[in-house]
Amino acid sequence: MPEIIYVKPGEELPDIGDDQSWLFIEATDNGLFYGTGYSWKGDGEGLGYCSLPEDDVSLEAALAPATEWATEHGVPTIRVQANP
């Protein structure tokens, strides 16, 4: 299960770099959320994560699939910016 770290409003999300897996969930100005992330398959092939605000209508709706994806693909941390 990945650790969930909440980022303060206005705080910059960290630049993780190209050698680490990552997943961010960010709030939009209209109260929706979206997620982006990147990891690698066992064979080294890159694998992206992207969710759409119209699907992530709440933080809970955004976290459920993001947590599942992060767990499945070895992403240790999900960073959440709950307010834009």
Secondary structure, 3 states (H helix, E strand, C coil): CCEEEECCCCCCCCCCCCCCCEEEEEECCCCCEEEEEEEECCCCCEEEEECCCCCCCCHHHHHHHHHHHHHHCCCCEEEEECCC
